[in-house]
Amino acid sequence: MKRKTFVLFPSLGVGHLNPMVELAKHLRRRGLGVVVAVIDPPNNNAVSADAMARLAAANPSITFRILPAPASPDPGAHHVRRSLDTLRLANPVLREFLRSLPAVDALLPDMFCVDALDVAAELAIPARGGASSAPATYFFFSSQASALAVFLHLPYHYPNLPSFSEMGKAALLRFPGMPPIRTVDMPATLRGDESEVSKVRLYQFKRMTEAKGVLVNSFEWLQPKALKALAAGVCVPDKPTPRIYCIGPLVDAGKKAEIGGERHACLAWLDAQPRRSVVFLCFGSKGAFPAAQLKEIARGLESSSHRFLWVVRSPPEEQSTSPEPDLERLLPAGFLERTKGRGMLTMPRNTLANLDSDHYVYMTEYNENINNKINSNMVVKNWVPQAEVVQHEAVGAFVTHCGWNSTLEAIMSALPMICWPLYAEQAMNKVIMVEEMKIAVPLDGYEEGGLVKAEEVEAKVRLVMETEEGRKLREKLVETRDMALDAVNKGGSSEVAFDEFMRDLEESSLENGVRS
């Protein structure tokens, strides 16, 4: 039997590339051939190229191919519109690349690459001999299943109900497979109702239903309500819903990180801290706050009296001129000196900060030295491996932007989370994490870029680190981690779902006249 070959097609940006690489690693562990085709428009930044180079070097069994593509013809459009334009305009180069391969058994685009469906249909993947049946195109949805249920249903929601803007920010929306959610917790790109970007997103969600199936980076035990709604067909009422395969959690395993043969400095610092004593704050590659918010976070951390490891970025308005934050100026006067010995701040270094949106950042350390023997401040500029940090026994809480990769990493480490969603579907994730999964607590005041007060930061840190509620939260995370491990072990639900995906793919090949 010949080895099957899968082509993975991520959207633009490191945040979409990283989950695809985790999927590629999963496929390779199954002995499958994998090619990751990465679009490279002329306006792409160096960060994505550096990230792909690093990922390719770390994963020699995975083939990476860069596909040049034109930029969006409308540079002034919303970034989501520009991304979808570029991906659509990349169809010719994707088509020629797929034709150049000896065989393609399945095309796996992410949720933004919906126009790749047209290429797959034209080439009749996996049947390369001109078959007329539906191509075996499966989307990879790197977020959680409730968000998928909502997105697939949204094209049917808009014609029948008032617009989100007419309902008001606090109005509760009800979707199949999702707890009631405030309009303000919906992605900003979907709150414009008749705006151009909202129409683009609805087009995207509608086309996703044309796929044969969707691979979801979650697991059955974690999201039974959403999976029940998707299986019942209530999310897509006018046609069959693509089959859903929960194959997660697919996350960074947190392999030992070394620099020049030495273990990373922040991990050594964590080694010197008591068990579950450190609060870790990290907000992804776009997690930048105004100076006023940085001061509130600092005051809250100081008042909590807990140790912390905090990723700090320059305020958004300063990033083009000052990529490295001036901590003395941005943080409250005397904060660095007063918290010396119990805090470590990390920060990005130039554009390399975004090498991995959820896993690597650059740091400045201002605490005592790693062995706690030198009282003077020190600065260390290097990358910090998030996957290892959240697994470290010294970390007791994780203040997170609720990106799904970060959430899964915390679940696999049984680490309680404090939710501070910033963009995309992160506020939707927060609702599920708090209301349904019971694995996190929310910060109040974040909505629409609002100021989260120092008192709120202190209160939620103390709640997780000191109270009975925090203890129960940790117990729930231990249970969730154990169920996640069961799901990916032999005979677990995610392994069974992946086997079902492979069987369905084989049946599609046979229907199209191709035998493996």
SENU-9226 format. One record per residue (C-alpha): residue in one letter; x, y, z; chain; residue number from 0. Coordinates in steps of 0.05 Angstrom, whole numbers, always signed. Each point is the difference from the previous one (the first is absolute). Example, Ala and Ser with C-alpha at 12.3 -4.5 7.8 and 13.67 -1.06 7.14 Angstrom:
<atoms>
("A", (+246, -90, +156), "A", 0) ("S", (+27, +69, -13), "A", 1) 
</atoms>
This chain:
<atoms>
("M", (+0, +0, +0), "A", 0) ("K", (+29, +67, -20), "A", 1) ("R", (+8, +55, +51), "A", 2) ("K", (-54, +52, -3), "A", 3) ("T", (+20, +73, -10), "A", 4) ("F", (-36, +58, +32), "A", 5) ("V", (+8, +73, -20), "A", 6) ("L", (-12, +48, +57), "A", 7) ("F", (-18, +71, -19), "A", 8) ("P", (+2, +51, +57), "A", 9) ("S", (-25, +71, -4), "A", 10) ("L", (+47, +60, +5), "A", 11) ("G", (+37, +13, +64), "A", 12) ("V", (+39, -39, +53), "A", 13) ("G", (-63, -11, +41), "A", 14) ("H", (-29, -43, -55), "A", 15) ("L", (+65, -34, -18), "A", 16) ("N", (+16, -27, +69), "A", 17) ("P", (-64, -41, +9), "A", 18) ("M", (+9, -29, -70), "A", 19) ("V", (+69, -23, +19), "A", 20) ("E", (-28, -36, +61), "A", 21) ("L", (-49, -35, -47), "A", 22) ("A", (+57, -17, -47), "A", 23) ("K", (+39, -31, +57), "A", 24) ("H", (-61, -41, +19), "A", 25) ("L", (-7, -25, -72), "A", 26) ("R", (+74, -17, -3), "A", 27) ("R", (-6, -41, +64), "A", 28) ("R", (-51, -41, -39), "A", 29) ("G", (+51, -12, -55), "A", 30) ("L", (-35, +46, -49), "A", 31) ("G", (+35, +46, -50), "A", 32) ("V", (-10, +74, +14), "A", 33) ("V", (+12, +63, -40), "A", 34) ("V", (-14, +68, +31), "A", 35) ("A", (-13, +51, -55), "A", 36) ("V", (+11, +71, +27), "A", 37) ("I", (-24, +61, -39), "A", 38) ("D", (+52, +56, -4), "A", 39) ("P", (-29, +65, -25), "A", 40) ("P", (+47, +58, -17), "A", 41) ("N", (-22, +39, +61), "A", 42) ("N", (+14, -58, +48), "A", 43) ("N", (+45, +18, +58), "A", 44) ("A", (+65, -32, +21), "A", 45) ("V", (-33, -30, +61), "A", 46) ("S", (-38, -52, -40), "A", 47) ("A", (+61, -19, -41), "A", 48) ("D", (+42, -8, +62), "A", 49) ("A", (-54, -41, +34), "A", 50) ("M", (-5, -47, -59), "A", 51) ("A", (+75, -8, -3), "A", 52) ("R", (+2, -18, +74), "A", 53) ("L", (-58, -48, -6), "A", 54) ("A", (+29, -33, -61), "A", 55) ("A", (+67, -9, +35), "A", 56) ("A", (-34, -30, +61), "A", 57) ("N", (-43, -48, -42), "A", 58) ("P", (+43, -30, -55), "A", 59) ("S", (-51, -56, -14), "A", 60) ("I", (-50, +53, -23), "A", 61) ("T", (+6, +32, -68), "A", 62) ("F", (-11, +76, -3), "A", 63) ("R", (-11, +37, -65), "A", 64) ("I", (-6, +75, -8), "A", 65) ("L", (-50, +22, -53), "A", 66) ("P", (+7, +71, -25), "A", 67) ("A", (-66, +36, -8), "A", 68) ("P", (-24, +71, -16), "A", 69) ("A", (-21, +47, +55), "A", 70) ("S", (-72, +24, +8), "A", 71) ("P", (-18, +52, -53), "A", 72) ("D", (-30, +44, +55), "A", 73) ("P", (+54, +17, +51), "A", 74) ("G", (-49, +45, +38), "A", 75) ("A", (-50, -56, +13), "A", 76) ("H", (-10, -34, +67), "A", 77) ("H", (+56, -51, +13), "A", 78) ("V", (-49, -58, -2), "A", 79) ("R", (-23, +22, -69), "A", 80) ("R", (+71, +8, -23), "A", 81) ("S", (+19, -69, +25), "A", 82) ("L", (-58, -34, -35), "A", 83) ("D", (+15, +39, -64), "A", 84) ("T", (+73, -24, +1), "A", 85) ("L", (-21, -72, +13), "A", 86) ("R", (-50, +2, -57), "A", 87) ("L", (+52, +31, -47), "A", 88) ("A", (+48, -56, +20), "A", 89) ("N", (-45, -53, -32), "A", 90) ("P", (+40, -3, -65), "A", 91) ("V", (+66, -12, +35), "A", 92) ("L", (-33, -50, +47), "A", 93) ("R", (-30, -36, -61), "A", 94) ("E", (+67, -5, -35), "A", 95) ("F", (+35, -24, +63), "A", 96) ("L", (-51, -55, +12), "A", 97) ("R", (+6, -21, -73), "A", 98) ("S", (+75, -6, +9), "A", 99) ("L", (-7, -52, +55), "A", 100) ("P", (-1, -75, -18), "A", 101) ("A", (-63, -9, +42), "A", 102) ("V", (-45, +38, +48), "A", 103) ("D", (-46, -41, +43), "A", 104) ("A", (-31, +58, +38), "A", 105) ("L", (+4, +75, +4), "A", 106) ("L", (-7, +28, +70), "A", 107) ("P", (-8, +76, -1), "A", 108) ("D", (-14, +40, +63), "A", 109) ("M", (-66, +37, +10), "A", 110) ("F", (+21, +63, -38), "A", 111) ("C", (+22, -37, -63), "A", 112) ("V", (-70, -13, -26), "A", 113) ("D", (+15, +17, -72), "A", 114) ("A", (+48, -59, -3), "A", 115) ("L", (-63, -41, -7), "A", 116) ("D", (-3, +23, -73), "A", 117) ("V", (+70, -26, -14), "A", 118) ("A", (-15, -67, +33), "A", 119) ("A", (-64, -7, -41), "A", 120) ("E", (+36, +17, -65), "A", 121) ("L", (+55, -51, +14), "A", 122) ("A", (-49, -51, +28), "A", 123) ("I", (+43, -14, +61), "A", 124) ("P", (+12, -55, +18), "A", 125) ("A", (-20, -30, -68), "A", 126) ("R", (+53, +27, -47), "A", 127) ("G", (-31, -34, -60), "A", 128) ("G", (-58, +47, -13), "A", 129) ("A", (-52, -30, +47), "A", 130) ("S", (-65, +38, +6), "A", 131) ("S", (-17, -14, +73), "A", 132) ("A", (+13, +50, +57), "A", 133) ("P", (+73, +11, +17), "A", 134) ("A", (+26, -22, +68), "A", 135) ("T", (+13, +68, +29), "A", 136) ("Y", (-2, +4, +76), "A", 137) ("F", (+8, +65, +38), "A", 138) ("F", (+44, +3, +62), "A", 139) ("F", (-34, +43, +53), "A", 140) ("S", (+54, +17, +51), "A", 141) ("S", (-49, +30, +51), "A", 142) ("Q", (-54, -32, +42), "A", 143) ("A", (-63, -35, -22), "A", 144) ("S", (-51, +50, +28), "A", 145) ("A", (+31, +55, -42), "A", 146) ("L", (-6, -45, -61), "A", 147) ("A", (-74, -13, +16), "A", 148) ("V", (-13, +75, +4), "A", 149) ("F", (+39, +17, -63), "A", 150) ("L", (-36, -52, -42), "A", 151) ("H", (-67, +25, +26), "A", 152) ("L", (+12, +75, -8), "A", 153) ("P", (-19, +4, -74), "A", 154) ("Y", (-69, -26, +20), "A", 155) ("H", (-4, +47, +60), "A", 156) ("Y", (+6, +67, -34), "A", 157) ("P", (-61, +0, -45), "A", 158) ("N", (-48, -16, +57), "A", 159) ("L", (+21, +41, +60), "A", 160) ("P", (+17, +73, +17), "A", 161) ("S", (+71, +21, -12), "A", 162) ("F", (+50, -5, +57), "A", 163) ("S", (+8, +75, +1), "A", 164) ("E", (-76, +9, +9), "A", 165) ("M", (-1, -50, +58), "A", 166) ("G", (+51, +37, +43), "A", 167) ("K", (+65, -23, +30), "A", 168) ("A", (-29, -39, +58), "A", 169) ("A", (-54, -36, -40), "A", 170) ("L", (+5, -76, +4), "A", 171) ("L", (+6, -39, -65), "A", 172) ("R", (-20, -73, -3), "A", 173) ("F", (+31, -48, -50), "A", 174) ("P", (-1, -76, -5), "A", 175) ("G", (+57, -31, +39), "A", 176) ("M", (+19, +64, +37), "A", 177) ("P", (-20, +28, +68), "A", 178) ("P", (-35, +68, -4), "A", 179) ("I", (+51, +51, -22), "A", 180) ("R", (-1, +76, +3), "A", 181) ("T", (+5, +37, -65), "A", 182) ("V", (+63, +34, +26), "A", 183) ("D", (+34, -68, +6), "A", 184) ("M", (-10, -16, -73), "A", 185) ("P", (+60, +13, -46), "A", 186) ("A", (+5, +73, -19), "A", 187) ("T", (-1, -19, -74), "A", 188) ("L", (-71, -27, +9), "A", 189) ("R", (-30, +58, +38), "A", 190) ("G", (-4, +46, -60), "A", 191) ("D", (-61, -36, -28), "A", 192) ("E", (-2, +28, -70), "A", 193) ("S", (+73, +21, -1), "A", 194) ("E", (+45, -25, -55), "A", 195) ("V", (+43, -41, +48), "A", 196) ("S", (-61, -33, +31), "A", 197) ("K", (-25, -20, -69), "A", 198) ("V", (+69, -29, -16), "A", 199) ("R", (-2, -42, +64), "A", 200) ("L", (-70, -26, -15), "A", 201) ("Y", (+24, -20, -70), "A", 202) ("Q", (+57, -37, +33), "A", 203) ("F", (-46, -37, +49), "A", 204) ("K", (-49, -18, -55), "A", 205) ("R", (+54, -31, -44), "A", 206) ("M", (+26, -42, +57), "A", 207) ("T", (-63, -42, -5), "A", 208) ("E", (+23, -23, -69), "A", 209) ("A", (+57, -41, +29), "A", 210) ("K", (-6, -75, +11), "A", 211) ("G", (+20, +8, +73), "A", 212) ("V", (+33, +43, +53), "A", 213) ("L", (+57, -21, +45), "A", 214) ("V", (-7, +37, +67), "A", 215) ("N", (+55, +11, +51), "A", 216) ("S", (-41, -21, +59), "A", 217) ("F", (-25, -64, +32), "A", 218) ("E", (-68, -32, +10), "A", 219) ("W", (-4, +2, +76), "A", 220) ("L", (+15, +74, +2), "A", 221) ("Q", (-56, +24, -46), "A", 222) ("P", (-58, -49, -3), "A", 223) ("K", (-54, +53, -10), "A", 224) ("A", (+33, +32, -61), "A", 225) ("L", (+15, -68, -31), "A", 226) ("K", (-72, -22, +11), "A", 227) ("A", (-26, +62, -35), "A", 228) ("L", (+47, -9, -58), "A", 229) ("A", (-18, -74, -7), "A", 230) ("A", (-74, +15, +3), "A", 231) ("G", (+4, +47, -59), "A", 232) ("V", (-31, +60, +35), "A", 233) ("C", (+59, +45, -14), "A", 234) ("V", (-7, -9, -76), "A", 235) ("P", (-75, -9, -10), "A", 236) ("D", (-5, -1, -76), "A", 237) ("K", (+54, -51, -18), "A", 238) ("P", (+41, -57, +30), "A", 239) ("T", (+50, +25, +51), "A", 240) ("P", (+72, -20, -15), "A", 241) ("R", (+21, -57, +44), "A", 242) ("I", (+37, +23, +62), "A", 243) ("Y", (+62, -36, +25), "A", 244) ("C", (+26, +22, +68), "A", 245) ("I", (+73, -22, -3), "A", 246) ("G", (+31, +44, +55), "A", 247) ("P", (+31, +25, +41), "A", 248) ("L", (+57, +12, -49), "A", 249) ("V", (+49, +44, +39), "A", 250) ("D", (+74, +14, +6), "A", 251) ("A", (+30, -55, +43), "A", 252) ("G", (+46, +50, +34), "A", 253) ("K", (+66, -33, -16), "A", 254) ("K", (+60, +25, +39), "A", 255) ("A", (+22, +68, -26), "A", 256) ("E", (+74, +16, -2), "A", 257) ("I", (+40, +60, -21), "A", 258) ("G", (+72, -14, -20), "A", 259) ("G", (-4, -67, +36), "A", 260) ("E", (-27, +30, +64), "A", 261) ("R", (-69, -5, +29), "A", 262) ("H", (-43, +62, -8), "A", 263) ("A", (+10, +53, +54), "A", 264) ("C", (-74, +10, +17), "A", 265) ("L", (-8, -74, +14), "A", 266) ("A", (+60, +2, +47), "A", 267) ("W", (-32, +60, +35), "A", 268) ("L", (-65, -40, +7), "A", 269) ("D", (+40, -58, +30), "A", 270) ("A", (+18, +46, +58), "A", 271) ("Q", (-72, +18, +15), "A", 272) ("P", (-47, -39, +46), "A", 273) ("R", (-51, -47, -30), "A", 274) ("R", (-61, +34, -30), "A", 275) ("S", (+24, +68, +23), "A", 276) ("V", (+8, +37, -67), "A", 277) ("V", (-53, +36, -41), "A", 278) ("F", (+17, -4, -75), "A", 279) ("L", (-27, +56, -44), "A", 280) ("C", (+5, -9, -76), "A", 281) ("F", (-47, +27, -54), "A", 282) ("G", (+24, -27, -66), "A", 283) ("S", (+35, +35, -57), "A", 284) ("K", (-50, +58, -3), "A", 285) ("G", (-7, +8, +75), "A", 286) ("A", (+20, +73, +6), "A", 287) ("F", (-32, +48, +50), "A", 288) ("P", (-1, +76, +7), "A", 289) ("A", (+46, +30, +52), "A", 290) ("A", (-58, +13, +47), "A", 291) ("Q", (-19, -73, -1), "A", 292) ("L", (+71, -23, +13), "A", 293) ("K", (+2, +43, +62), "A", 294) ("E", (-65, -30, +25), "A", 295) ("I", (+26, -71, -11), "A", 296) ("A", (+64, +18, +37), "A", 297) ("R", (-37, +29, +59), "A", 298) ("G", (-45, -60, +4), "A", 299) ("L", (+58, -49, -1), "A", 300) ("E", (+38, +39, +53), "A", 301) ("S", (-61, +4, +45), "A", 302) ("S", (-13, -74, -6), "A", 303) ("S", (+69, -15, +31), "A", 304) ("H", (+7, -61, -45), "A", 305) ("R", (+59, -17, -43), "A", 306) ("F", (-9, +11, -75), "A", 307) ("L", (+29, -12, -69), "A", 308) ("W", (-29, +53, -46), "A", 309) ("V", (+8, +10, -76), "A", 310) ("V", (+1, +74, -14), "A", 311) ("R", (-4, +32, -69), "A", 312) ("S", (+4, +73, -20), "A", 313) ("P", (-67, +35, -5), "A", 314) ("P", (-32, -7, -69), "A", 315) ("E", (+14, +72, -18), "A", 316) ("E", (+74, -7, +16), "A", 317) ("Q", (+16, -67, -33), "A", 318) ("S", (+24, +29, -66), "A", 319) ("T", (+49, +48, +34), "A", 320) ("S", (+15, -37, +65), "A", 321) ("P", (-6, -75, -9), "A", 322) ("E", (+32, -13, +67), "A", 323) ("P", (-40, +31, +58), "A", 324) ("D", (+31, +51, +46), "A", 325) ("L", (-20, -34, +65), "A", 326) ("E", (+24, +57, +46), "A", 327) ("R", (-45, +49, -38), "A", 328) ("L", (-60, -45, -13), "A", 329) ("L", (-7, -31, +69), "A", 330) ("P", (-15, +36, +66), "A", 331) ("A", (+59, +37, +31), "A", 332) ("G", (+40, -47, +44), "A", 333) ("F", (-38, -63, -21), "A", 334) ("L", (+61, -37, -26), "A", 335) ("E", (+39, +13, +64), "A", 336) ("R", (-58, -17, +47), "A", 337) ("T", (-15, -66, -35), "A", 338) ("K", (+72, -20, -10), "A", 339) ("G", (+11, -72, +20), "A", 340) ("R", (-71, -24, -10), "A", 341) ("G", (-14, +21, -71), "A", 342) ("M", (+27, -11, -69), "A", 343) ("L", (-22, +41, -60), "A", 344) ("T", (+9, -24, -71), "A", 345) ("M", (-4, +41, -62), "A", 346) ("P", (+8, -7, -75), "A", 347) ("R", (+65, +16, -35), "A", 348) ("N", (-11, +34, -67), "A", 349) ("T", (-44, -37, -50), "A", 350) ("L", (+23, -68, +23), "A", 351) ("A", (-49, +4, +57), "A", 352) ("N", (-54, -29, -44), "A", 353) ("L", (+37, -62, -22), "A", 354) ("D", (-54, -42, +33), "A", 355) ("S", (-65, +34, +19), "A", 356) ("D", (-14, -42, +61), "A", 357) ("H", (+67, -31, +17), "A", 358) ("Y", (+61, +45, -5), "A", 359) ("V", (+12, +71, +22), "A", 360) ("Y", (+62, +40, +16), "A", 361) ("M", (+16, +21, +70), "A", 362) ("T", (+31, +50, +47), "A", 363) ("E", (+12, -25, +70), "A", 364) ("Y", (+6, +49, +57), "A", 365) ("N", (-1, -45, +61), "A", 366) ("E", (+59, -25, +40), "A", 367) ("N", (+45, -48, -38), "A", 368) ("I", (-24, -70, -15), "A", 369) ("N", (+32, -28, +63), "A", 370) ("N", (-28, +57, +42), "A", 371) ("K", (+70, +20, +24), "A", 372) ("I", (+9, +67, -36), "A", 373) ("N", (-44, +58, +22), "A", 374) ("S", (+12, +44, -61), "A", 375) ("N", (-47, +0, -60), "A", 376) ("M", (+19, -38, -62), "A", 377) ("V", (-25, +0, -72), "A", 378) ("V", (-4, -64, -42), "A", 379) ("K", (-27, +2, -71), "A", 380) ("N", (-22, -68, -24), "A", 381) ("W", (-62, -39, -18), "A", 382) ("V", (-46, -30, +52), "A", 383) ("P", (-33, -67, -15), "A", 384) ("Q", (-73, +7, +22), "A", 385) ("A", (-15, -75, -5), "A", 386) ("E", (+54, -14, +51), "A", 387) ("V", (-18, +58, +44), "A", 388) ("V", (-73, -22, +9), "A", 389) ("Q", (+24, -71, +16), "A", 390) ("H", (+48, +24, +54), "A", 391) ("E", (-22, -19, +70), "A", 392) ("A", (+17, +70, +26), "A", 393) ("V", (-56, +31, -42), "A", 394) ("G", (-67, +4, +36), "A", 395) ("A", (-43, +43, -46), "A", 396) ("F", (-1, +24, -72), "A", 397) ("V", (-27, +68, -20), "A", 398) ("T", (-15, -13, -74), "A", 399) ("H", (-31, +31, -61), "A", 400) ("C", (-40, -65, -9), "A", 401) ("G", (+32, -19, -66), "A", 402) ("W", (-19, -73, -9), "A", 403) ("N", (+71, -26, -6), "A", 404) ("S", (+17, +33, +66), "A", 405) ("T", (-63, -27, +32), "A", 406) ("L", (+16, -71, -22), "A", 407) ("E", (+71, +7, +27), "A", 408) ("A", (-28, +22, +67), "A", 409) ("I", (-50, -58, +0), "A", 410) ("M", (+55, -50, -13), "A", 411) ("S", (+38, +31, +60), "A", 412) ("A", (-62, +3, +45), "A", 413) ("L", (+13, +74, +8), "A", 414) ("P", (-57, +46, +22), "A", 415) ("M", (-11, +59, -46), "A", 416) ("I", (-21, +73, +8), "A", 417) ("C", (-33, +24, -64), "A", 418) ("W", (+18, +65, -34), "A", 419) ("P", (-24, -9, -73), "A", 420) ("L", (+26, +51, -50), "A", 421) ("Y", (-21, -16, -72), "A", 422) ("A", (-28, -51, -49), "A", 423) ("E", (-43, -54, +33), "A", 424) ("Q", (+36, +5, +67), "A", 425) ("A", (-60, +30, +37), "A", 426) ("M", (-42, -58, -26), "A", 427) ("N", (+53, -47, +27), "A", 428) ("K", (-4, +37, +67), "A", 429) ("V", (-75, -13, +4), "A", 430) ("I", (+10, -74, -12), "A", 431) ("M", (+59, -5, +48), "A", 432) ("V", (-37, +35, +56), "A", 433) ("E", (-73, -19, -9), "A", 434) ("E", (+4, -71, -28), "A", 435) ("M", (+69, -30, +12), "A", 436) ("K", (+9, +33, +69), "A", 437) ("I", (+75, +4, -10), "A", 438) ("A", (+10, +75, +6), "A", 439) ("V", (-23, +65, +31), "A", 440) ("P", (-11, +65, -39), "A", 441) ("L", (+29, +69, +11), "A", 442) ("D", (-52, +55, -2), "A", 443) ("G", (+8, +64, -40), "A", 444) ("Y", (+37, -26, -61), "A", 445) ("E", (-58, +9, -48), "A", 446) ("E", (+15, +41, -62), "A", 447) ("G", (+68, +20, +25), "A", 448) ("G", (-25, +25, +67), "A", 449) ("L", (+47, +11, +59), "A", 450) ("V", (+7, -59, +47), "A", 451) ("K", (+14, +31, +68), "A", 452) ("A", (+57, -20, +46), "A", 453) ("E", (-50, -21, +53), "A", 454) ("E", (-31, -50, -49), "A", 455) ("V", (+68, -29, -19), "A", 456) ("E", (+17, -8, +74), "A", 457) ("A", (-67, -30, +17), "A", 458) ("K", (+1, -53, -54), "A", 459) ("V", (+73, -19, +14), "A", 460) ("R", (-17, -8, +74), "A", 461) ("L", (-63, -40, -17), "A", 462) ("V", (+39, -51, -41), "A", 463) ("M", (+62, -3, +44), "A", 464) ("E", (-30, +4, +70), "A", 465) ("T", (-73, -19, +5), "A", 466) ("E", (-43, -63, +3), "A", 467) ("E", (-29, +19, -68), "A", 468) ("G", (+70, -1, -28), "A", 469) ("R", (+12, -69, +30), "A", 470) ("K", (-63, -26, -32), "A", 471) ("L", (+20, +31, -66), "A", 472) ("R", (+66, -38, +3), "A", 473) ("E", (-37, -65, +15), "A", 474) ("K", (-43, +11, -62), "A", 475) ("L", (+62, +12, -41), "A", 476) ("V", (+31, -65, +25), "A", 477) ("E", (-63, -38, -21), "A", 478) ("T", (+0, +35, -68), "A", 479) ("R", (+74, -15, -12), "A", 480) ("D", (-11, -74, +17), "A", 481) ("M", (-59, -4, -49), "A", 482) ("A", (+43, +35, -54), "A", 483) ("L", (+54, -52, +10), "A", 484) ("D", (-51, -56, -5), "A", 485) ("A", (-26, +30, -65), "A", 486) ("V", (+68, -3, -35), "A", 487) ("N", (+21, -67, +28), "A", 488) ("K", (-11, -65, -38), "A", 489) ("G", (-75, -13, -4), "A", 490) ("G", (-17, +71, +23), "A", 491) ("S", (-53, +42, -34), "A", 492) ("S", (+49, +43, -39), "A", 493) ("E", (+38, -60, -26), "A", 494) ("V", (-66, -34, -19), "A", 495) ("A", (-22, +64, -36), "A", 496) ("F", (+65, +3, -39), "A", 497) ("D", (-8, -73, -21), "A", 498) ("E", (-70, +17, -24), "A", 499) ("F", (+27, +58, -40), "A", 500) ("M", (+50, -46, -33), "A", 501) ("R", (-54, -51, -17), "A", 502) ("D", (-45, +54, -29), "A", 503) ("L", (+58, +25, -41), "A", 504) ("E", (+14, -70, -26), "A", 505) ("E", (-73, -8, -19), "A", 506) ("S", (+3, +66, -38), "A", 507) ("S", (+60, -25, -38), "A", 508) ("L", (-35, -64, -19), "A", 509) ("E", (-62, +38, -22), "A", 510) ("N", (+45, +42, -45), "A", 511) ("G", (+32, -62, -30), "A", 512) ("V", (+67, +5, +36), "A", 513) ("R", (+28, -58, +41), "A", 514) ("S", (+55, +8, +50), "A", 515) 
</atoms>
